[in-house]
Amino acid sequence: MTFTLPQVLVLFCALAAASFGVLALLLLRWNRARTELVLYATLAFAIAFWLATPLLTPVPVPVSREILGRLVRALSFVLPAIGFLFLLRFLNLPLTPALGALLALPLVGTFLALFLPAASPLVGGLSVLSVGLVSIGFLILFARKENRRRDTTLVFVATAFLLAGATLETGSRWVAGSGAFSGAFFGFAFLVFTALLLPTVADEERRLFARATTDALTGLLTRSLFLGRAAEELVRAERTRRSAALVVVAVDGFEAFEKEKGREAADEILASFGQAIGRTIRGIDLAARRSHSEFLVLLIEADETNATIAVERIRNAVPGVEGRVMTLSAGIAVHGRLDKTRCDALLERAERTLARARAAGGNRILLEEASAPLASQATE
């Protein structure tokens, strides 16, 4: 069989669409919660079938051209609907009754296409109308100001390309000899749709990862991630015979301040403390928000002296809030070069040291073995 250049382009697009569908299914095995992957895979396979069907002459399977024609007509209703649902799901937008009503015609048209002759002018007219209704729904979504954010622009542009390709391909059924060109355009429209989605998907994955691994208020690590990585660092410290220090830091008088000034001012304090810790520690160190007003810091390759100096830097970096000087207390437990201490045991030692600092009046930094406050203790 000899293919013309437009047919070769259509075949290439069909194979590419099927490949993207397979890739989406593979990604779905790793993240089953992403419903949009199911919609994208369905869309990709449906487009691949749509594009490849006109090239099947003679039909290599025991099915008549009439049945294939009806399936393609049904897809002319299904594809725009799936693309629209994908847009809603990808942007986490609700399917309102008004938007759901726009999908009623694609649903009815799908059943009519399966039972009426493939060449029925009624089905052809309804398919064009169906694409038009979905395009109206797209414009309704884009017209909303909250949907025209920078991070959603590429998604709308990608969907616009896909709808333009679907409109041209559906309308080509009414114009003789335009099928080859419209099929190639529709195929490349889907490839453009996929290419434009990739940056948005990457940004979304980064946001999800950041949301799962960092505290939203302070920007520091979550407690669970910190403890996991701290345990790994302590194992490495044992292997390399190097020390490390675990610090528990608490904001002095935080509960009273929150009760007096309110949640918003209290959050401002926590954010300032978190930012001070984040910009003060080294890149190899770890920091996390442990609880409401407590923080954890792991200082890599730090002994008693270096750990005390590092915590003192954090202490000096904390800004005041609403004209009030905020102070902190800290308990330091050091994992020695020859120690084989587990992370939870080291944390308990740091907690006991912090309790001593608070019992002594707060606003001080204590080492685990110190019987008296260090020179960094505030003058009271």
Backbone hydrogen bonds, N-H to C=O, Kabsch-Sander energy under -0.5 kcal/mol:
donor,donor_aa,acceptor,acceptor_aa,energy
8,V,4,T,-2.3
9,L,5,L,-2.3
10,V,6,P,-2.2
11,L,7,Q,-2.7
12,F,8,V,-2.5
13,C,9,L,-2.3
14,A,10,V,-2.3
15,L,11,L,-2.5
16,A,12,F,-2.4
17,A,13,C,-2.6
18,A,14,A,-2.2
19,S,15,L,-2.1
20,F,16,A,-2.3
21,G,17,A,-1.9
22,V,18,A,-2.1
23,L,19,S,-2.3
24,A,20,F,-2.3
25,L,21,G,-1.8
26,L,22,V,-2.1
27,L,23,L,-2.3
28,L,24,A,-1.7
29,R,25,L,-1.0
29,R,26,L,-0.5
30,W,26,L,-0.6
30,W,27,L,-0.8
31,N,27,L,-1.5
34,R,31,N,-1.3
35,T,33,A,-1.4
37,L,34,R,-1.3
38,V,34,R,-0.7
38,V,35,T,-0.7
39,L,35,T,-1.7
40,Y,36,E,-2.5
41,A,37,L,-2.6
42,T,38,V,-2.4
43,L,39,L,-2.4
44,A,40,Y,-2.8
45,F,41,A,-2.6
46,A,42,T,-2.3
47,I,43,L,-2.3
48,A,44,A,-2.3
49,F,45,F,-2.4
50,W,46,A,-2.5
51,L,47,I,-2.6
52,A,48,A,-2.1
53,T,49,F,-2.0
55,L,52,A,-1.2
56,L,53,T,-1.9
57,T,55,L,-1.8
63,V,61,V,-2.7
68,L,64,S,-1.9
69,G,65,R,-2.5
70,R,66,E,-2.2
71,L,67,I,-2.3
72,V,68,L,-2.4
73,R,69,G,-2.3
74,A,70,R,-2.4
75,L,71,L,-2.1
76,S,72,V,-1.4
77,F,73,R,-0.6
77,F,74,A,-1.2
78,V,74,A,-2.0
79,L,75,L,-3.0
81,A,77,F,-1.1
82,I,78,V,-2.7
83,G,79,L,-2.6
84,F,80,P,-2.3
85,L,81,A,-2.4
86,F,82,I,-2.6
87,L,83,G,-2.0
88,L,84,F,-2.1
89,R,85,L,-2.7
90,F,86,F,-3.0
91,L,87,L,-1.8
92,N,89,R,-1.0
93,L,88,L,-2.9
96,T,94,P,-1.2
100,G,96,T,-2.8
101,A,97,P,-1.8
102,L,98,A,-0.9
103,L,99,L,-0.5
103,L,100,G,-1.0
104,A,101,A,-1.3
105,L,101,A,-0.5
107,L,103,L,-1.5
108,V,104,A,-2.4
109,G,105,L,-3.3
110,T,106,P,-1.7
111,F,107,L,-1.3
112,L,108,V,-2.2
113,A,109,G,-2.6
114,L,110,T,-1.3
115,F,111,F,-1.0
115,F,112,L,-0.5
116,L,112,L,-2.7
120,S,117,P,-1.9
124,G,120,S,-1.9
125,G,121,P,-2.6
126,L,122,L,-2.3
127,S,123,V,-2.1
128,V,124,G,-1.7
129,L,125,G,-2.1
130,S,126,L,-2.5
131,V,127,S,-2.1
132,G,128,V,-1.9
133,L,129,L,-2.3
134,V,130,S,-2.3
135,S,131,V,-2.2
136,I,132,G,-1.9
137,G,133,L,-2.2
138,F,134,V,-2.2
139,L,135,S,-2.3
140,I,136,I,-2.3
141,L,137,G,-2.1
142,F,138,F,-2.5
143,A,139,L,-1.9
144,R,140,I,-0.6
144,R,141,L,-1.0
147,N,144,R,-1.3
148,R,145,K,-1.4
152,T,149,R,-1.2
153,T,149,R,-0.8
153,T,150,R,-0.6
154,L,150,R,-0.5
156,F,152,T,-2.0
157,V,153,T,-2.6
158,A,154,L,-2.7
159,T,155,V,-2.3
160,A,156,F,-2.4
161,F,157,V,-2.0
162,L,158,A,-2.0
163,L,159,T,-2.7
164,A,160,A,-2.3
165,G,161,F,-2.3
166,A,162,L,-2.4
167,T,163,L,-2.7
168,L,164,A,-2.3
169,E,165,G,-2.5
170,T,166,A,-2.6
171,G,167,T,-2.6
172,S,168,L,-1.6
173,R,170,T,-1.1
174,W,171,G,-1.8
175,V,172,S,-1.1
176,A,174,W,-0.6
178,S,175,V,-1.4
182,S,178,S,-2.4
183,G,179,G,-2.4
184,A,180,A,-2.0
185,F,181,F,-2.4
186,F,182,S,-2.7
187,G,183,G,-2.4
188,F,184,A,-2.5
189,A,185,F,-2.3
190,F,186,F,-1.8
191,L,187,G,-1.8
192,V,188,F,-2.7
193,F,189,A,-2.4
194,T,190,F,-2.4
195,A,191,L,-2.7
196,L,192,V,-2.7
197,L,193,F,-1.2
198,L,194,T,-1.3
200,T,196,L,-0.7
201,V,197,L,-2.9
202,A,198,L,-2.6
203,D,199,P,-2.4
204,E,200,T,-2.5
205,E,201,V,-2.5
206,R,202,A,-2.2
207,R,203,D,-2.3
208,L,204,E,-2.5
209,F,205,E,-2.6
210,A,206,R,-2.7
211,R,207,R,-2.6
212,A,208,L,-1.9
213,T,209,F,-1.5
214,T,210,A,-2.0
215,D,220,L,-3.5
219,G,215,D,-2.5
221,L,287,A,-1.9
222,T,213,T,-1.8
226,F,222,T,-2.4
227,L,223,R,-2.5
228,G,224,S,-1.9
229,R,225,L,-2.4
230,A,226,F,-2.9
231,A,227,L,-2.2
232,E,228,G,-1.5
233,E,229,R,-2.2
234,L,230,A,-2.3
235,V,231,A,-1.8
236,R,232,E,-2.0
237,A,233,E,-2.3
238,E,234,L,-2.2
239,R,235,V,-2.0
240,T,236,R,-2.2
241,R,237,A,-0.8
242,R,237,A,-2.2
244,A,335,H,-1.6
245,A,299,L,-2.2
246,L,333,A,-3.0
247,V,245,A,-0.5
247,V,297,V,-3.2
248,V,331,G,-2.2
249,V,247,V,-0.6
249,V,295,F,-2.8
250,A,329,S,-2.8
251,V,293,S,-1.9
252,D,250,A,-0.5
252,D,327,T,-2.1
254,F,251,V,-1.1
257,F,253,G,-2.0
258,E,254,F,-2.8
259,K,255,E,-2.1
260,E,256,A,-1.9
261,K,257,F,-3.3
262,G,258,E,-2.0
266,A,262,G,-1.8
267,D,263,R,-2.7
268,E,264,E,-1.6
269,I,265,A,-1.6
270,L,266,A,-2.2
271,A,267,D,-2.6
272,S,268,E,-2.2
273,F,269,I,-2.6
274,G,270,L,-2.7
275,Q,271,A,-2.5
276,A,272,S,-2.2
277,I,273,F,-2.4
278,G,274,G,-2.6
279,R,275,Q,-2.2
280,T,276,A,-0.9
280,T,277,I,-0.5
281,I,277,I,-2.2
285,D,282,R,-0.8
286,L,298,L,-2.1
288,A,296,L,-2.5
289,R,221,L,-1.6
290,R,288,A,-0.7
290,R,294,E,-1.9
291,S,294,E,-1.4
295,F,249,V,-3.1
296,L,288,A,-2.9
297,V,247,V,-2.3
298,L,286,L,-2.5
299,L,245,A,-3.1
299,L,297,V,-0.6
300,I,298,L,-0.7
301,E,243,S,-1.1
302,A,299,L,-0.9
307,A,303,D,-2.7
308,T,304,E,-2.1
309,I,305,T,-2.2
310,A,306,N,-2.3
311,V,307,A,-2.4
312,E,308,T,-2.1
313,R,309,I,-1.9
314,I,310,A,-1.7
315,R,311,V,-2.5
316,N,312,E,-2.2
317,A,313,R,-1.3
317,A,314,I,-0.5
318,V,314,I,-0.8
318,V,315,R,-0.7
321,V,324,R,-2.1
324,R,321,V,-1.9
326,M,324,R,-0.6
329,S,250,A,-2.3
330,A,364,R,-2.0
331,G,248,V,-2.1
332,I,366,L,-2.4
333,A,246,L,-2.5
335,H,244,A,-3.9
336,G,334,V,-0.8
339,D,336,G,-1.0
346,L,342,R,-2.2
347,L,343,C,-2.3
348,E,344,D,-1.9
349,R,345,A,-1.9
350,A,346,L,-2.0
351,E,347,L,-2.4
352,R,348,E,-2.3
353,T,349,R,-1.8
354,L,350,A,-2.3
355,A,351,E,-2.4
356,R,352,R,-1.7
357,A,353,T,-2.0
358,R,354,L,-2.4
359,A,355,A,-2.4
360,A,356,R,-1.6
361,G,358,R,-1.7
362,G,357,A,-2.3
366,L,330,A,-2.5
368,E,332,I,-1.6
370,A,367,L,-0.7
374,L,365,I,-1.0
377,Q,374,L,-2.0
378,A,363,N,-1.5
